Amino acid sequence: MGASAVREHYDEEQAIALVCLVAMINATDRLGVILDDQGGSYVPGDLSTVAG
């Protein structure tokens, strides 16, 4: 999908936000690989003691 295909569906601000989201997801995935994180291991409520 080229830039022109993206511009057919999104305005400039939305396209920038989309690129930022994709970059953030990519960075998170790479960090998970570095930390050897097992995906899907989060259990709701696990962070309640950290939050306070």
PDB file of N, CA, C and O in Angstrom, chain B, residues numbered from 101:
ATOM      1  N   MET B 101       0.851  -1.174   0.000  1.00  0.00           N
ATOM      2  CA  MET B 101       0.000   0.000   0.000  1.00  0.00           C
ATOM      3  C   MET B 101       0.894   1.234   0.000  1.00  0.00           C
ATOM      4  O   MET B 101       1.733   1.396   0.887  1.00  0.00           O
ATOM      5  N   GLY B 102       0.722   2.078  -0.964  1.00  0.00           N
ATOM      6  CA  GLY B 102       1.535   3.280  -1.081  1.00  0.00           C
ATOM      7  C   GLY B 102       0.918   4.456  -0.345  1.00  0.00           C
ATOM      8  O   GLY B 102      -0.185   4.373   0.195  1.00  0.00           O
ATOM      9  N   ALA B 103       1.667   5.557  -0.341  1.00  0.00           N
ATOM     10  CA  ALA B 103       1.213   6.765   0.335  1.00  0.00           C
ATOM     11  C   ALA B 103      -0.100   7.275  -0.248  1.00  0.00           C
ATOM     12  O   ALA B 103      -0.958   7.770   0.482  1.00  0.00           O
ATOM     13  N   SER B 104      -0.254   7.152  -1.568  1.00  0.00           N
ATOM     14  CA  SER B 104      -1.486   7.648  -2.186  1.00  0.00           C
ATOM     15  C   SER B 104      -2.699   6.837  -1.728  1.00  0.00           C
ATOM     16  O   SER B 104      -3.791   7.389  -1.590  1.00  0.00           O
ATOM     17  N   ALA B 105      -2.523   5.543  -1.492  1.00  0.00           N
ATOM     18  CA  ALA B 105      -3.631   4.714  -1.003  1.00  0.00           C
ATOM     19  C   ALA B 105      -4.020   5.119   0.411  1.00  0.00           C
ATOM     20  O   ALA B 105      -5.200   5.101   0.761  1.00  0.00           O
ATOM     21  N   VAL B 106      -3.040   5.482   1.220  1.00  0.00           N
ATOM     22  CA  VAL B 106      -3.317   5.925   2.590  1.00  0.00           C
ATOM     23  C   VAL B 106      -4.063   7.254   2.544  1.00  0.00           C
ATOM     24  O   VAL B 106      -5.025   7.456   3.285  1.00  0.00           O
ATOM     25  N   ARG B 107      -3.622   8.150   1.682  1.00  0.00           N
ATOM     26  CA  ARG B 107      -4.241   9.477   1.590  1.00  0.00           C
ATOM     27  C   ARG B 107      -5.675   9.422   1.068  1.00  0.00           C
ATOM     28  O   ARG B 107      -6.436  10.371   1.257  1.00  0.00           O
ATOM     29  N   GLU B 108      -6.047   8.338   0.423  1.00  0.00           N
ATOM     30  CA  GLU B 108      -7.430   8.188  -0.023  1.00  0.00           C
ATOM     31  C   GLU B 108      -8.380   8.017   1.162  1.00  0.00           C
ATOM     32  O   GLU B 108      -9.557   8.368   1.078  1.00  0.00           O
ATOM     33  N   HIS B 109      -7.863   7.477   2.262  1.00  0.00           N
ATOM     34  CA  HIS B 109      -8.700   7.142   3.406  1.00  0.00           C
ATOM     35  C   HIS B 109      -8.480   8.044   4.621  1.00  0.00           C
ATOM     36  O   HIS B 109      -9.366   8.168   5.466  1.00  0.00           O
ATOM     37  N   TYR B 110      -7.311   8.670   4.716  1.00  0.00           N
ATOM     38  CA  TYR B 110      -6.970   9.466   5.895  1.00  0.00           C
ATOM     39  C   TYR B 110      -6.463  10.837   5.482  1.00  0.00           C
ATOM     40  O   TYR B 110      -5.822  10.984   4.442  1.00  0.00           O
ATOM     41  N   ASP B 111      -6.755  11.847   6.309  1.00  0.00           N
ATOM     42  CA  ASP B 111      -6.169  13.165   6.062  1.00  0.00           C
ATOM     43  C   ASP B 111      -4.741  13.179   6.622  1.00  0.00           C
ATOM     44  O   ASP B 111      -4.279  12.178   7.171  1.00  0.00           O
ATOM     45  N   GLU B 112      -4.055  14.297   6.484  1.00  0.00           N
ATOM     46  CA  GLU B 112      -2.640  14.384   6.879  1.00  0.00           C
ATOM     47  C   GLU B 112      -2.428  14.069   8.362  1.00  0.00           C
ATOM     48  O   GLU B 112      -1.525  13.311   8.715  1.00  0.00           O
ATOM     49  N   GLU B 113      -3.249  14.643   9.214  1.00  0.00           N
ATOM     50  CA  GLU B 113      -3.107  14.434  10.659  1.00  0.00           C
ATOM     51  C   GLU B 113      -3.356  12.972  11.036  1.00  0.00           C
ATOM     52  O   GLU B 113      -2.639  12.419  11.870  1.00  0.00           O
ATOM     53  N   GLN B 114      -4.354  12.353  10.435  1.00  0.00           N
ATOM     54  CA  GLN B 114      -4.647  10.951  10.722  1.00  0.00           C
ATOM     55  C   GLN B 114      -3.541  10.037  10.209  1.00  0.00           C
ATOM     56  O   GLN B 114      -3.217   9.041  10.856  1.00  0.00           O
ATOM     57  N   ALA B 115      -2.959  10.358   9.062  1.00  0.00           N
ATOM     58  CA  ALA B 115      -1.862   9.549   8.523  1.00  0.00           C
ATOM     59  C   ALA B 115      -0.644   9.615   9.436  1.00  0.00           C
ATOM     60  O   ALA B 115       0.026   8.607   9.664  1.00  0.00           O
ATOM     61  N   ILE B 116      -0.362  10.799   9.954  1.00  0.00           N
ATOM     62  CA  ILE B 116       0.767  10.954  10.885  1.00  0.00           C
ATOM     63  C   ILE B 116       0.511  10.143  12.152  1.00  0.00           C
ATOM     64  O   ILE B 116       1.413   9.467  12.647  1.00  0.00           O
ATOM     65  N   ALA B 117      -0.709  10.205  12.680  1.00  0.00           N
ATOM     66  CA  ALA B 117      -1.051   9.441  13.882  1.00  0.00           C
ATOM     67  C   ALA B 117      -0.923   7.944  13.624  1.00  0.00           C
ATOM     68  O   ALA B 117      -0.451   7.202  14.485  1.00  0.00           O
ATOM     69  N   LEU B 118      -1.340   7.500  12.446  1.00  0.00           N
ATOM     70  CA  LEU B 118      -1.236   6.088  12.087  1.00  0.00           C
ATOM     71  C   LEU B 118       0.220   5.629  12.054  1.00  0.00           C
ATOM     72  O   LEU B 118       0.549   4.564  12.575  1.00  0.00           O
ATOM     73  N   VAL B 119       1.085   6.428  11.445  1.00  0.00           N
ATOM     74  CA  VAL B 119       2.509   6.094  11.385  1.00  0.00           C
ATOM     75  C   VAL B 119       3.102   6.038  12.791  1.00  0.00           C
ATOM     76  O   VAL B 119       3.902   5.152  13.092  1.00  0.00           O
ATOM     77  N   CYS B 120       2.715   6.980  13.653  1.00  0.00           N
ATOM     78  CA  CYS B 120       3.211   6.980  15.032  1.00  0.00           C
ATOM     79  C   CYS B 120       2.758   5.732  15.794  1.00  0.00           C
ATOM     80  O   CYS B 120       3.538   5.141  16.541  1.00  0.00           O
ATOM     81  N   LEU B 121       1.520   5.340  15.606  1.00  0.00           N
ATOM     82  CA  LEU B 121       1.019   4.136  16.274  1.00  0.00           C
ATOM     83  C   LEU B 121       1.739   2.878  15.802  1.00  0.00           C
ATOM     84  O   LEU B 121       2.088   2.015  16.607  1.00  0.00           O
ATOM     85  N   VAL B 122       1.958   2.781  14.501  1.00  0.00           N
ATOM     86  CA  VAL B 122       2.675   1.621  13.968  1.00  0.00           C
ATOM     87  C   VAL B 122       4.100   1.585  14.514  1.00  0.00           C
ATOM     88  O   VAL B 122       4.604   0.517  14.863  1.00  0.00           O
ATOM     89  N   ALA B 123       4.750   2.744  14.588  1.00  0.00           N
ATOM     90  CA  ALA B 123       6.112   2.809  15.132  1.00  0.00           C
ATOM     91  C   ALA B 123       6.140   2.416  16.605  1.00  0.00           C
ATOM     92  O   ALA B 123       7.063   1.732  17.047  1.00  0.00           O
ATOM     93  N   MET B 124       5.131   2.847  17.370  1.00  0.00           N
ATOM     94  CA  MET B 124       5.080   2.509  18.796  1.00  0.00           C
ATOM     95  C   MET B 124       4.845   1.008  19.002  1.00  0.00           C
ATOM     96  O   MET B 124       5.464   0.397  19.873  1.00  0.00           O
ATOM     97  N   ILE B 125       3.963   0.426  18.211  1.00  0.00           N
ATOM     98  CA  ILE B 125       3.712  -1.015  18.310  1.00  0.00           C
ATOM     99  C   ILE B 125       4.976  -1.784  17.940  1.00  0.00           C
ATOM    100  O   ILE B 125       5.317  -2.770  18.594  1.00  0.00           O
ATOM    101  N   ASN B 126       5.670  -1.341  16.899  1.00  0.00           N
ATOM    102  CA  ASN B 126       6.903  -1.995  16.477  1.00  0.00           C
ATOM    103  C   ASN B 126       7.951  -1.929  17.588  1.00  0.00           C
ATOM    104  O   ASN B 126       8.610  -2.926  17.883  1.00  0.00           O
ATOM    105  N   ALA B 127       8.103  -0.762  18.199  1.00  0.00           N
ATOM    106  CA  ALA B 127       9.085  -0.597  19.280  1.00  0.00           C
ATOM    107  C   ALA B 127       8.735  -1.481  20.476  1.00  0.00           C
ATOM    108  O   ALA B 127       9.617  -2.087  21.084  1.00  0.00           O
ATOM    109  N   THR B 128       7.454  -1.551  20.807  1.00  0.00           N
ATOM    110  CA  THR B 128       7.014  -2.397  21.920  1.00  0.00           C
ATOM    111  C   THR B 128       7.294  -3.866  21.637  1.00  0.00           C
ATOM    112  O   THR B 128       7.740  -4.601  22.518  1.00  0.00           O
ATOM    113  N   ASP B 129       7.031  -4.290  20.412  1.00  0.00           N
ATOM    114  CA  ASP B 129       7.309  -5.682  20.040  1.00  0.00           C
ATOM    115  C   ASP B 129       8.801  -5.982  20.121  1.00  0.00           C
ATOM    116  O   ASP B 129       9.196  -7.038  20.615  1.00  0.00           O
ATOM    117  N   ARG B 130       9.623  -5.066  19.643  1.00  0.00           N
ATOM    118  CA  ARG B 130      11.079  -5.278  19.694  1.00  0.00           C
ATOM    119  C   ARG B 130      11.584  -5.325  21.124  1.00  0.00           C
ATOM    120  O   ARG B 130      12.459  -6.129  21.445  1.00  0.00           O
ATOM    121  N   LEU B 131      11.040  -4.472  21.991  1.00  0.00           N
ATOM    122  CA  LEU B 131      11.432  -4.485  23.395  1.00  0.00           C
ATOM    123  C   LEU B 131      11.024  -5.804  24.044  1.00  0.00           C
ATOM    124  O   LEU B 131      11.764  -6.345  24.866  1.00  0.00           O
ATOM    125  N   GLY B 132       9.861  -6.321  23.681  1.00  0.00           N
ATOM    126  CA  GLY B 132       9.426  -7.612  24.200  1.00  0.00           C
ATOM    127  C   GLY B 132      10.361  -8.737  23.809  1.00  0.00           C
ATOM    128  O   GLY B 132      10.605  -9.649  24.600  1.00  0.00           O
ATOM    129  N   VAL B 133      10.889  -8.681  22.590  1.00  0.00           N
ATOM    130  CA  VAL B 133      11.847  -9.698  22.143  1.00  0.00           C
ATOM    131  C   VAL B 133      13.137  -9.586  22.946  1.00  0.00           C
ATOM    132  O   VAL B 133      13.688 -10.596  23.384  1.00  0.00           O
ATOM    133  N   ILE B 134      13.620  -8.357  23.140  1.00  0.00           N
ATOM    134  CA  ILE B 134      14.857  -8.145  23.895  1.00  0.00           C
ATOM    135  C   ILE B 134      14.706  -8.653  25.328  1.00  0.00           C
ATOM    136  O   ILE B 134      15.627  -9.261  25.874  1.00  0.00           O
ATOM    137  N   LEU B 135      13.549  -8.406  25.933  1.00  0.00           N
ATOM    138  CA  LEU B 135      13.312  -8.809  27.324  1.00  0.00           C
ATOM    139  C   LEU B 135      12.815 -10.241  27.447  1.00  0.00           C
ATOM    140  O   LEU B 135      12.540 -10.713  28.550  1.00  0.00           O
ATOM    141  N   ASP B 136      12.699 -10.930  26.321  1.00  0.00           N
ATOM    142  CA  ASP B 136      12.219 -12.309  26.279  1.00  0.00           C
ATOM    143  C   ASP B 136      10.864 -12.428  26.971  1.00  0.00           C
ATOM    144  O   ASP B 136      10.624 -13.348  27.753  1.00  0.00           O
ATOM    145  N   ASP B 137       9.985 -11.474  26.662  1.00  0.00           N
ATOM    146  CA  ASP B 137       8.655 -11.432  27.257  1.00  0.00           C
ATOM    147  C   ASP B 137       7.741 -12.448  26.582  1.00  0.00           C
ATOM    148  O   ASP B 137       7.673 -12.515  25.354  1.00  0.00           O
ATOM    149  N   GLN B 138       7.051 -13.226  27.380  1.00  0.00           N
ATOM    150  CA  GLN B 138       6.086 -14.181  26.866  1.00  0.00           C
ATOM    151  C   GLN B 138       4.776 -13.446  26.636  1.00  0.00           C
ATOM    152  O   GLN B 138       4.111 -13.052  27.594  1.00  0.00           O
ATOM    153  N   GLY B 139       4.402 -13.259  25.390  1.00  0.00           N
ATOM    154  CA  GLY B 139       3.173 -12.550  25.063  1.00  0.00           C
ATOM    155  C   GLY B 139       1.956 -13.242  25.650  1.00  0.00           C
ATOM    156  O   GLY B 139       1.895 -14.469  25.720  1.00  0.00           O
ATOM    157  N   GLY B 140       0.990 -12.439  26.069  1.00  0.00           N
ATOM    158  CA  GLY B 140      -0.246 -12.985  26.617  1.00  0.00           C
ATOM    159  C   GLY B 140      -0.148 -13.434  28.059  1.00  0.00           C
ATOM    160  O   GLY B 140      -1.052 -14.100  28.563  1.00  0.00           O
ATOM    161  N   SER B 141       0.937 -13.079  28.732  1.00  0.00           N
ATOM    162  CA  SER B 141       1.119 -13.549  30.107  1.00  0.00           C
ATOM    163  C   SER B 141       0.515 -12.608  31.143  1.00  0.00           C
ATOM    164  O   SER B 141       0.527 -12.919  32.334  1.00  0.00           O
ATOM    165  N   TYR B 142      -0.012 -11.466  30.712  1.00  0.00           N
ATOM    166  CA  TYR B 142      -0.599 -10.516  31.656  1.00  0.00           C
ATOM    167  C   TYR B 142      -1.909 -11.044  32.223  1.00  0.00           C
ATOM    168  O   TYR B 142      -2.759 -11.555  31.493  1.00  0.00           O
ATOM    169  N   VAL B 143      -2.054 -10.914  33.520  1.00  0.00           N
ATOM    170  CA  VAL B 143      -3.284 -11.307  34.199  1.00  0.00           C
ATOM    171  C   VAL B 143      -3.883 -10.032  34.789  1.00  0.00           C
ATOM    172  O   VAL B 143      -3.205  -9.327  35.536  1.00  0.00           O
ATOM    173  N   PRO B 144      -5.143  -9.722  34.467  1.00  0.00           N
ATOM    174  CA  PRO B 144      -5.763  -8.501  35.012  1.00  0.00           C
ATOM    175  C   PRO B 144      -5.639  -8.442  36.524  1.00  0.00           C
ATOM    176  O   PRO B 144      -5.912  -9.420  37.220  1.00  0.00           O
ATOM    177  N   GLY B 145      -5.222  -7.279  37.025  1.00  0.00           N
ATOM    178  CA  GLY B 145      -5.054  -7.094  38.461  1.00  0.00           C
ATOM    179  C   GLY B 145      -3.627  -7.255  38.921  1.00  0.00           C
ATOM    180  O   GLY B 145      -3.313  -6.912  40.061  1.00  0.00           O
ATOM    181  N   ASP B 146      -2.733  -7.774  38.060  1.00  0.00           N
ATOM    182  CA  ASP B 146      -1.335  -7.972  38.433  1.00  0.00           C
ATOM    183  C   ASP B 146      -0.640  -6.679  38.860  1.00  0.00           C
ATOM    184  O   ASP B 146       0.220  -6.696  39.740  1.00  0.00           O
ATOM    185  N   LEU B 147      -1.013  -5.562  38.238  1.00  0.00           N
ATOM    186  CA  LEU B 147      -0.328  -4.307  38.512  1.00  0.00           C
ATOM    187  C   LEU B 147      -1.022  -3.478  39.592  1.00  0.00           C
ATOM    188  O   LEU B 147      -0.611  -2.346  39.850  1.00  0.00           O
ATOM    189  N   SER B 148      -2.053  -4.012  40.220  1.00  0.00           N
ATOM    190  CA  SER B 148      -2.798  -3.244  41.222  1.00  0.00           C
ATOM    191  C   SER B 148      -1.936  -2.898  42.432  1.00  0.00           C
ATOM    192  O   SER B 148      -2.133  -1.848  43.044  1.00  0.00           O
ATOM    193  N   THR B 149      -0.999  -3.746  42.784  1.00  0.00           N
ATOM    194  CA  THR B 149      -0.122  -3.438  43.929  1.00  0.00           C
ATOM    195  C   THR B 149       0.893  -2.362  43.570  1.00  0.00           C
ATOM    196  O   THR B 149       1.337  -1.622  44.448  1.00  0.00           O
ATOM    197  N   VAL B 150       1.265  -2.259  42.314  1.00  0.00           N
ATOM    198  CA  VAL B 150       2.207  -1.241  41.875  1.00  0.00           C
ATOM    199  C   VAL B 150       1.544   0.123  41.846  1.00  0.00           C
ATOM    200  O   VAL B 150       2.157   1.127  42.207  1.00  0.00           O
ATOM    201  N   ALA B 151       0.292   0.158  41.417  1.00  0.00           N
ATOM    202  CA  ALA B 151      -0.424   1.423  41.260  1.00  0.00           C
ATOM    203  C   ALA B 151      -0.748   2.084  42.600  1.00  0.00           C
ATOM    204  O   ALA B 151      -0.982   3.291  42.670  1.00  0.00           O
ATOM    205  N   GLY B 152      -0.757   1.304  43.621  1.00  0.00           N
ATOM    206  CA  GLY B 152      -0.908   1.967  44.866  1.00  0.00           C
ATOM    207  C   GLY B 152      -1.954   1.619  45.774  1.00  0.00           C
ATOM    208  O   GLY B 152      -2.062   2.210  46.848  1.00  0.00           O
TER     209      GLY B 152
END
